[in-house]
């Protein structure tokens, strides 16, 4: 399976409500994740807690999808353009659009950066 195919499977799981299961399957123990303009979060435990907090902040999911996936298979790098339409607790609805750049090592992501507006 190519890295682009693995990323497609990852996002299929996320968009079907299996974010934490996808996280466990596709992210390495030493993963470093970084939101645009924020300090990197290091390690799977730290990033799992961030994802749980994100999920707990959501009141409703109105939709999500992937617009594009591209990869440099020789460098194990994948880029994903995706979106989520969410209402957060307290009633704030937002359509989040972002590009994620993933560095894979074997079967798991070791680094991921998010660029969003």
Secondary structure, DSSP 8 states (H G I E B T S, - for coil): --HHHHHHHHHHHHHTT-HHHHHHHHEEEEEEEEETTS--EESHHHHHHHHHHHHHTEEEEEEEEEEEEEEETTTTEEEEEEEEEEEETTS-EEEEEEEEEEEEETTEEEEEEEEE-
